[in-house]
Amino acid sequence: MSLINKVLNKILGANRRYKGAMDVTDSTSFLPNFSIVGNGQKVLIGENNLLGANIILETKDAKVEIGNNVYMGNIQIICKSHIKFGSNILVAWGATFYDHDSHSLDYLERREDIRNALSDFKNHKGNYLKNKNWSIVNSSPITIEDDTWIGTEALILKGVTIGKGAIVGAHSVVTKDVPPFTVVAGNPAKVVKELSRI
C-alpha cells in the first residue's frame, strides 16, 4: 500500500470503522464524507478507488458493489435491493442512486409509514425504519457499466442500466436505460449525442 493510502486510511479509518459491513482492499481510499448506514449487510469494493459516498443500506438484503478504478465525489447511494457499479467510472459530487420508490402509491400505506417511522424513532434509538413494511415498496436493481461518467447532481432511479461508456449530464433525472456510448441530459434524461466507440 502506498504511503498516501496508509495516511488516508489511518486518518479516515473507513476500513476499521465499517469492518463488518464491507469487503475492501487496501488500495482503495476514502474521502472524509464516506459512510455506511445499515447493519448486517455487505458492500463489496474493488481496487484503486477513491470513494466519497454515503451508502444507505435500507434492508437486510441490500447489496452495493463497486468495481475497480472508481471515483465518487460526495454522493448518495440508497439501496433496498442491489446497486452495482462497474470499473473506470467517474461520479461527480451530488449524484444520487435510488433503487426503490421509498413508499407505496397507496396513501393509506404512506400514513402507516409515517406512524411506524415516528414510533420506531422513539422506541429504537433513532432507527426509524425498524418496522417499515418493505413488501409494499417497488424496487429494481441499478447497474452502472464500465467507463461511464455521471454528472453532478444527477439522479439515477430504480431499474436503470447506464450502458458502457455513457455520460449522464449534470442535474439529469434518469428513469430509463441509457444506451452505451451516448450522452443523456434533462428531466427525464434523453439521448442528446452519440459517442465514438474507439
C-alpha positions in Angstrom: 0.0 0.0 0.0 1.3 3.5 -0.9 2.2 5.9 1.9 -0.7 8.2 0.8 -3.2 5.4 1.1 -1.8 4.4 4.5 -2.1 8.0 5.7 -5.6 8.5 4.3 -6.9 5.2 5.7 -5.3 5.9 9.1 -7.0 9.3 9.2 -10.4 8.2 7.9 -10.3 4.7 9.4 -13.0 3.5 7.0 -11.6 0.0 6.8 -11.8 -0.4 10.5 -15.0 1.6 11.1 -17.0 -0.5 8.6 -15.2 -3.8 9.0 -18.4 -5.8 9.4 -20.3 -4.0 6.6 -17.8 -4.0 3.7 -15.1 -6.0 1.9 -12.4 -3.8 0.6 -8.7 -3.9 -0.4 -6.0 -1.6 1.0 -5.6 0.1 -2.4 -8.9 1.9 -2.0 -9.0 5.2 -0.2 -11.9 7.2 1.3 -12.9 10.8 1.3 -13.9 12.3 4.7 -17.7 12.1 3.9 -17.6 8.3 3.2 -20.1 6.4 5.4 -22.2 3.3 5.5 -25.6 3.3 7.3 -27.2 -0.1 7.9 -26.5 -3.3 9.9 -25.6 -6.8 8.7 -25.3 -6.0 5.0 -22.3 -6.1 2.7 -20.7 -3.5 0.5 -18.2 -5.1 -1.9 -15.4 -2.7 -3.1 -12.7 -3.4 -5.7 -9.2 -1.9 -6.1 -7.7 1.5 -6.7 -10.8 3.5 -5.9 -11.3 7.0 -4.3 -14.7 7.0 -2.7 -16.8 9.7 -1.1 -20.2 8.0 -0.9 -22.9 8.0 1.8 -24.2 4.4 1.4 -27.6 3.7 2.9 -28.5 0.0 3.1 -32.2 0.0 3.8 -32.9 -3.7 4.2 -31.0 -6.8 5.3 -30.8 -7.9 1.7 -29.3 -4.7 0.3 -26.1 -5.1 -1.7 -23.8 -2.5 -3.2 -20.9 -3.5 -5.4 -18.2 -1.1 -6.7 -15.6 -2.3 -9.2 -12.0 -1.0 -9.8 -10.7 2.4 -10.5 -13.8 4.3 -9.5 -14.0 7.9 -8.3 -17.1 9.0 -6.3 -17.4 12.5 -5.0 -19.9 13.4 -2.2 -22.7 11.2 -3.4 -25.7 9.2 -2.1 -26.3 5.5 -2.7 -29.7 4.5 -1.3 -30.2 0.8 -1.7 -33.0 -1.6 -0.9 -32.0 -4.5 -3.3 -28.9 -4.1 -5.4 -26.8 -1.3 -7.0 -23.8 -2.4 -9.0 -21.0 -0.1 -10.3 -18.5 -1.5 -12.9 -15.0 -0.2 -13.3 -13.4 3.0 -14.6 -16.3 5.2 -13.5 -16.5 8.8 -12.5 -19.4 10.0 -10.4 -19.5 13.7 -9.7 -20.5 15.4 -6.5 -24.1 15.4 -5.5 -25.3 12.5 -7.6 -27.9 10.1 -6.1 -28.6 6.5 -6.9 -32.0 5.3 -5.6 -33.2 1.7 -6.3 -36.7 1.9 -4.9 -39.8 4.2 -4.5 -39.4 4.6 -0.7 -43.2 4.3 -0.2 -46.3 2.8 -1.6 -48.6 4.5 -4.1 -51.4 3.9 -1.7 -52.0 6.9 0.6 -53.2 4.7 3.5 -49.9 2.7 3.4 -48.0 6.0 3.4 -49.9 7.1 6.5 -48.8 3.8 8.2 -45.2 4.5 7.1 -45.4 7.9 8.9 -46.8 6.3 12.1 -44.2 3.5 12.1 -41.3 5.9 11.4 -42.2 8.1 14.4 -42.8 5.1 16.7 -39.6 3.4 15.6 -37.6 6.5 16.0 -38.8 6.9 19.6 -38.5 3.2 20.6 -35.4 2.0 18.7 -32.7 4.6 19.3 -33.4 6.6 16.2 -33.8 3.6 13.8 -37.0 4.9 12.1 -37.0 2.0 9.6 -37.1 -0.8 12.2 -40.6 -1.9 11.3 -41.0 -0.5 7.8 -43.1 -2.7 5.5 -40.8 -3.0 2.5 -43.1 -5.6 0.8 -45.2 -2.7 -0.5 -42.3 -0.7 -1.9 -41.4 -1.1 -5.6 -37.7 -1.8 -6.2 -35.5 -2.8 -9.0 -31.6 -3.0 -9.3 -29.5 -0.3 -10.8 -26.4 -1.2 -12.9 -23.7 1.3 -13.9 -21.5 -0.3 -16.6 -17.8 0.3 -17.1 -16.3 3.6 -18.4 -19.3 5.8 -17.5 -19.4 9.4 -16.2 -22.2 10.5 -14.1 -22.5 14.3 -13.9 -23.1 16.5 -10.8 -26.4 16.1 -9.0 -27.7 13.5 -11.5 -30.5 11.3 -10.1 -30.4 7.6 -11.2 -33.7 5.8 -10.3 -34.7 2.2 -9.9 -34.3 -0.3 -12.7 -31.9 1.7 -14.7 -28.8 0.4 -16.5 -26.3 3.0 -17.7 -24.5 1.5 -20.7 -20.8 1.2 -21.1 -19.0 4.5 -22.0 -22.2 6.6 -21.5 -22.3 10.1 -20.0 -25.1 11.4 -17.8 -25.3 15.2 -17.9 -25.4 17.4 -14.7 -28.8 17.6 -13.0 -30.3 14.9 -15.2 -33.1 12.6 -13.9 -32.6 9.1 -15.4 -35.7 6.9 -15.4 -34.9 4.6 -18.3 -31.9 2.7 -19.6 -29.1 4.7 -21.2 -27.6 3.1 -24.3 -23.9 2.5 -24.4 -21.7 5.4 -25.7 -24.3 8.0 -25.6 -24.7 11.3 -23.7 -28.1 11.8 -22.0 -29.3 15.0 -20.3 -32.5 16.5 -19.0 -35.5 15.6 -16.9 -36.4 13.0 -17.9 -33.0 12.3 -19.4 -32.9 11.8 -23.2 -30.1 11.0 -25.6 -28.5 14.2 -26.9 -25.3 12.8 -28.5 -23.7 9.6 -29.8 -20.1 9.0 -28.7 -17.2 7.3 -30.6 -16.6 3.7 -29.6 -12.8 3.8 -30.2 
